[in-house]
């Protein structure tokens, strides 16, 4: 099983290199780079230049505000810089952010992201072979790449392209076109995998006639881990507000509905609409959190994650706290969790 950490979204750029080195020293296989307040490619470059083994994967770059050509240039540079350790994760984001935050037109996100991936693969092919760039799709058209603007081949395969999503059709798209798929935290429970995510990925893979079992699948349950039960209670309290905010987003309530907690999701959304942030966390009881998120001590967690995910995915996101107090325990945890059986490659 691949064990993955995620770079803290608000980590200052000056600390990215040190953080990536710490993650590599703990034995992690992959570092995810989100895009929130920093440019993800900048963060990825810093992580790459301070590590030697760690795979650096954007998870996820917001695709639509960028031309596929600009994304391709950045990914190609990072693939070369990392000697093949960079992987490109892209996603659509929600309409409100695309229109309101990025001032970018909105259109059918599934078809558009599919054409975005096809554009990237066509551009990568032209970069690597020097052949003329010719791509005409539903949303993008590329027919011009003079030699002066072609960066030329690299000594490694083109970067893998990963996508993410929540809705069934976005998952099916990943099944058709992606090398890997990263589950949203609210879609990472085994019940969500078995009933929604994996069937949609398999449907897409069948539609595309893939013979490689479809994309690799990474889950992000963000487990609650502590040294003992008292510490675990503290960690649970700290995460309560974050989980309440996450599940207050209507698009992310499917996991609550899967557990018969639709009324809770509606109540959280109503409080968010009223901007009642102070009381949002009160609705997330310990029993609800126990249903949705794996939690336990360092000794218990490998067995818990094995029960949840053995044979169901190829990677698990396990974050580390900002302080390094328990790094020895995390190092052992990573080593033990790597032995969890992964889904067939």
C-alpha positions as CSV (number, residue, x, y, z in Angstrom):
1,X,0.0,0.0,0.0
2,X,1.3,3.5,-0.9
3,X,1.3,5.8,2.2
4,X,0.8,9.4,1.4
5,X,1.1,12.7,3.3
6,X,-0.5,16.0,2.3
7,X,1.3,19.3,2.5
8,X,-0.5,21.7,4.9
9,X,-2.3,24.2,2.8
10,X,-1.1,27.2,4.7
11,X,2.5,26.1,5.1
12,X,4.8,29.1,4.3
13,X,6.8,28.6,1.2
14,X,10.0,29.0,3.2
15,X,9.1,25.9,5.2
16,X,8.0,23.6,2.3
17,X,11.5,22.1,1.7
18,X,12.0,21.3,5.4
19,X,8.5,19.7,5.6
20,X,9.1,17.6,2.5
21,X,12.4,16.3,3.9
22,X,10.6,15.4,7.1
23,X,7.9,13.4,5.2
24,X,10.6,11.6,3.2
25,X,12.5,10.8,6.4
26,X,9.4,9.2,7.9
27,X,9.3,6.8,5.0
28,X,6.2,8.1,3.1
29,X,6.0,7.2,-0.5
30,X,4.1,10.3,-1.8
31,X,3.5,13.9,-0.9
32,X,0.3,15.5,-2.0
33,X,0.4,19.2,-2.8
34,X,-3.0,20.9,-2.6
35,X,-3.9,24.2,-4.2
36,X,-5.5,26.7,-1.8
37,X,-3.5,29.8,-1.1
38,X,-0.3,28.9,-2.9
39,X,0.4,28.0,-6.5
40,X,0.7,24.2,-6.4
41,X,3.5,24.1,-9.0
42,X,5.6,26.4,-6.9
43,X,5.1,24.3,-3.8
44,X,5.8,21.1,-5.8
45,X,9.1,22.6,-7.2
46,X,10.3,23.4,-3.6
47,X,9.4,19.9,-2.4
48,X,11.2,18.3,-5.3
49,X,14.4,20.2,-4.9
50,X,14.6,19.2,-1.2
51,X,14.0,15.5,-1.6
52,X,15.5,12.6,-3.5
53,X,13.0,9.7,-3.3
54,X,9.6,11.1,-2.5
55,X,6.9,11.2,-5.3
56,X,5.4,14.7,-5.5
57,X,1.8,14.8,-6.7
58,X,-0.4,17.8,-7.1
59,X,-3.8,17.0,-5.4
60,X,-5.4,18.9,-7.0
61,X,-4.4,21.7,-9.3
62,X,-7.5,23.6,-10.4
63,X,-7.6,23.0,-14.2
64,X,-10.1,25.3,-15.9
65,X,-8.6,28.7,-15.0
66,X,-5.4,27.5,-16.8
67,X,-4.8,26.7,-20.4
68,X,-3.8,23.0,-20.8
69,X,-0.7,24.3,-22.5
70,X,0.4,26.3,-19.4
71,X,-0.3,23.2,-17.2
72,X,1.7,21.0,-19.6
73,X,4.7,23.3,-19.5
74,X,4.7,23.4,-15.7
75,X,4.2,19.6,-15.4
76,X,7.0,18.9,-18.0
77,X,9.4,21.2,-16.1
78,X,8.7,19.4,-12.8
79,X,8.9,16.0,-14.4
80,X,12.4,16.8,-15.7
81,X,13.5,18.5,-12.5
82,X,12.4,15.6,-10.4
83,X,13.9,12.9,-12.7
84,X,10.4,11.4,-13.1
85,X,9.1,11.8,-9.5
86,X,6.4,14.3,-10.3
87,X,2.7,13.4,-11.0
88,X,0.0,15.8,-12.1
89,X,-3.3,15.8,-10.3
90,X,-6.0,18.1,-11.8
91,X,-9.6,18.7,-10.9
92,X,-12.5,20.8,-11.9
93,X,-13.5,22.6,-8.6
94,X,-17.1,23.7,-8.0
95,X,-18.9,26.2,-10.2
96,X,-18.9,28.9,-7.5
97,X,-15.1,29.0,-7.2
98,X,-14.5,28.8,-11.0
99,X,-16.9,31.7,-11.7
100,X,-16.6,33.8,-8.6
101,X,-13.0,33.2,-7.4
102,X,-11.2,32.7,-10.7
103,X,-13.6,34.7,-13.0
104,X,-13.5,31.8,-15.5
105,X,-16.4,30.7,-17.7
106,X,-18.2,27.5,-16.5
107,X,-19.3,24.7,-18.8
108,X,-20.0,21.0,-18.6
109,X,-17.2,20.0,-16.1
110,X,-17.0,16.3,-17.0
111,X,-16.7,16.8,-20.8
112,X,-14.4,19.7,-20.3
113,X,-12.0,17.9,-17.9
114,X,-12.0,14.9,-20.2
115,X,-10.9,17.1,-23.1
116,X,-8.4,18.8,-20.8
117,X,-6.7,15.4,-20.1
118,X,-6.8,14.6,-23.8
119,X,-5.2,17.9,-24.6
120,X,-2.4,17.3,-22.0
121,X,-1.7,13.9,-23.5
122,X,-1.5,15.4,-27.0
123,X,0.8,18.1,-25.8
124,X,3.0,15.7,-23.8
125,X,3.3,13.6,-27.0
126,X,4.4,16.5,-29.0
127,X,6.9,17.6,-26.4
128,X,8.4,14.1,-26.3
129,X,8.5,13.2,-30.0
130,X,8.6,16.6,-31.8
131,X,5.6,15.5,-33.9
132,X,3.1,18.3,-34.8
133,X,0.6,19.2,-32.2
134,X,-2.9,18.4,-33.4
135,X,-5.8,18.2,-31.0
136,X,-9.4,19.2,-31.6
137,X,-11.8,18.3,-28.8
138,X,-15.1,19.4,-27.4
139,X,-13.6,22.4,-25.5
140,X,-9.9,22.8,-26.5
141,X,-8.1,23.0,-29.8
142,X,-4.3,22.9,-30.2
143,X,-2.7,23.1,-33.6
144,X,0.4,25.2,-33.2
145,X,3.6,24.5,-31.4
146,X,6.7,25.8,-33.2
147,X,10.0,24.2,-32.4
148,X,11.1,27.4,-30.6
149,X,8.3,26.8,-28.0
150,X,8.7,23.0,-27.7
151,X,10.8,22.1,-24.6
152,X,11.8,18.8,-26.2
153,X,11.9,15.3,-24.7
154,X,12.8,14.2,-21.2
155,X,14.5,11.1,-20.0
156,X,11.4,9.8,-18.2
157,X,7.8,9.0,-19.2
158,X,5.4,11.8,-19.3
159,X,3.9,12.7,-15.9
160,X,1.0,10.5,-14.8
161,X,-2.3,12.4,-14.8
162,X,-4.5,12.0,-11.8
163,X,-8.0,13.4,-11.3
164,X,-10.5,13.6,-8.4
165,X,-14.2,14.1,-8.1
166,X,-17.3,13.3,-6.1
167,X,-20.2,12.8,-8.5
168,X,-20.6,9.5,-10.4
169,X,-19.9,10.9,-13.8
170,X,-16.7,12.6,-12.7
171,X,-15.6,9.2,-11.3
172,X,-16.6,7.4,-14.5
173,X,-14.5,10.0,-16.4
174,X,-11.5,9.0,-14.3
175,X,-12.2,5.4,-15.1
176,X,-11.9,6.3,-18.8
177,X,-8.9,8.6,-18.9
178,X,-6.9,8.9,-15.7
179,X,-3.8,7.1,-14.4
180,X,-5.0,7.6,-10.9
181,X,-8.0,8.8,-8.9
182,X,-7.9,10.6,-5.5
183,X,-11.0,10.2,-3.4
184,X,-12.3,13.3,-1.6
185,X,-12.3,12.8,2.2
186,X,-16.0,12.6,2.2
187,X,-15.9,9.8,-0.3
188,X,-13.2,7.8,1.3
189,X,-15.2,5.5,3.6
190,X,-15.2,1.9,2.5
191,X,-19.0,2.0,2.1
192,X,-18.6,4.9,-0.3
193,X,-15.9,3.1,-2.2
194,X,-17.9,-0.1,-2.6
195,X,-21.3,1.5,-3.4
196,X,-20.3,4.6,-5.4
197,X,-16.7,5.2,-6.3
198,X,-15.4,1.9,-7.4
199,X,-18.5,1.0,-9.5
200,X,-18.3,4.3,-11.3
201,X,-14.6,4.0,-12.0
202,X,-15.1,0.4,-13.3
203,X,-18.0,1.6,-15.5
204,X,-15.7,4.3,-17.1
205,X,-12.9,1.8,-17.6
206,X,-15.3,-0.6,-19.4
207,X,-16.6,2.2,-21.6
208,X,-13.0,3.1,-22.6
209,X,-12.1,-0.6,-23.2
210,X,-9.2,-0.4,-20.7
211,X,-7.4,-3.6,-20.0
212,X,-5.3,-2.3,-17.0
213,X,-7.9,-2.5,-14.2
214,X,-8.5,1.2,-14.5
215,X,-6.9,4.0,-12.5
216,X,-5.1,3.5,-9.2
217,X,-7.2,4.7,-6.3
218,X,-6.1,6.8,-3.3
219,X,-8.3,7.3,-0.3
220,X,-8.1,10.3,2.1
221,X,-9.9,9.4,5.3
222,X,-7.6,11.6,7.4
223,X,-7.6,9.2,10.3
224,X,-7.5,10.4,13.9
225,X,-4.4,9.0,15.5
226,X,-2.9,9.5,19.0
227,X,-0.6,7.9,21.5
228,X,-3.4,7.0,23.9
229,X,-7.2,7.4,24.5
230,X,-6.8,10.7,26.3
231,X,-4.8,12.2,23.5
232,X,-7.2,10.7,21.0
233,X,-10.1,12.6,22.6
234,X,-8.1,15.8,22.3
235,X,-7.4,15.2,18.6
236,X,-11.1,14.4,18.0
237,X,-12.1,17.7,19.6
238,X,-9.7,19.6,17.4
239,X,-11.0,18.0,14.2
240,X,-14.7,18.4,15.1
241,X,-15.1,21.9,13.6
242,X,-13.2,20.9,10.4
243,X,-15.4,17.9,9.8
244,X,-18.6,20.0,10.5
245,X,-17.5,22.6,8.0
246,X,-16.6,19.9,5.4
247,X,-20.0,18.2,5.7
248,X,-21.9,21.5,5.6
249,X,-21.1,21.7,1.8
250,X,-24.1,20.2,0.0
251,X,-22.0,18.4,-2.6
252,X,-20.1,16.6,0.1
253,X,-23.1,15.3,2.1
254,X,-23.5,12.0,0.2
255,X,-21.5,10.1,2.9
256,X,-23.8,11.4,5.6
257,X,-26.8,10.2,3.5
258,X,-25.2,6.8,3.0
259,X,-25.3,6.4,6.8
260,X,-28.8,7.7,7.2
261,X,-27.6,11.1,8.4
262,X,-29.2,13.3,5.8
263,X,-30.9,15.4,8.4
264,X,-27.6,16.2,10.0
265,X,-26.2,17.3,6.6
266,X,-29.2,19.6,6.0
267,X,-28.8,21.1,9.5
268,X,-25.1,21.7,8.9
269,X,-25.8,23.4,5.6
270,X,-28.5,25.5,7.1
271,X,-26.1,26.7,9.8
272,X,-23.5,27.5,7.2
273,X,-25.9,29.5,5.2
274,X,-26.7,31.5,8.3
275,X,-22.9,31.9,8.9
276,X,-23.4,30.3,12.4
277,X,-19.8,29.0,12.4
278,X,-19.4,29.1,16.2
279,X,-22.0,26.4,16.7
280,X,-21.4,24.3,13.7
281,X,-19.2,21.8,15.5
282,X,-21.8,21.1,18.2
283,X,-23.7,18.9,15.7
284,X,-20.8,16.5,15.1
285,X,-21.1,14.1,17.9
286,X,-18.4,11.5,18.9
287,X,-20.7,8.8,17.6
288,X,-21.0,10.4,14.2
289,X,-17.3,11.0,13.9
290,X,-16.7,7.3,14.8
291,X,-18.9,6.3,12.0
292,X,-17.2,8.5,9.4
293,X,-13.5,8.5,10.3
294,X,-11.0,5.8,11.3
295,X,-9.6,6.6,14.7
296,X,-7.3,4.8,17.2
297,X,-3.9,4.7,18.8
298,X,-0.7,4.2,16.8
299,X,-0.7,0.5,17.8
300,X,-4.4,0.1,16.7
301,X,-4.3,2.1,13.4
302,X,-2.6,-0.4,11.1
303,X,-5.2,-3.0,11.9
304,X,-8.0,-0.5,11.6
305,X,-6.9,0.8,8.2
306,X,-6.3,-2.8,7.0
307,X,-9.9,-3.7,8.0
308,X,-11.2,-0.6,6.1
309,X,-9.0,-0.7,3.0
310,X,-7.2,-3.9,2.3
311,X,-7.7,-4.8,-1.3
312,X,-9.9,-1.7,-2.0
313,X,-7.3,0.9,-3.0
314,X,-3.6,1.5,-3.8
315,X,-2.9,4.3,-1.4
316,X,-3.9,5.9,1.9
317,X,-3.4,9.5,3.0
318,X,-2.1,9.6,6.6
319,X,-1.2,13.2,7.6
320,X,1.3,14.1,10.4
321,X,0.8,16.9,12.9
322,X,2.9,20.1,12.7
323,X,5.1,19.1,15.6
324,X,7.5,16.2,15.4
325,X,7.0,14.9,18.9
326,X,5.7,11.5,17.7
327,X,7.8,11.1,14.5
328,X,9.3,7.8,15.6
329,X,5.8,6.4,16.1
330,X,4.7,7.8,12.7
331,X,7.8,6.2,11.1
332,X,6.8,2.8,12.5
333,X,3.1,3.4,11.5
334,X,4.0,4.1,7.9
335,X,6.2,1.0,7.7
336,X,3.4,-1.2,9.1
337,X,0.6,0.3,7.0
338,X,2.7,-0.2,3.8
339,X,2.1,-3.9,4.4
340,X,-1.6,-3.6,4.0
341,X,-2.6,-5.5,0.8
342,X,-3.4,-3.0,-2.0
343,X,-5.9,-3.4,-4.8
344,X,-4.6,-5.2,-7.9
345,X,-2.3,-2.9,-9.9
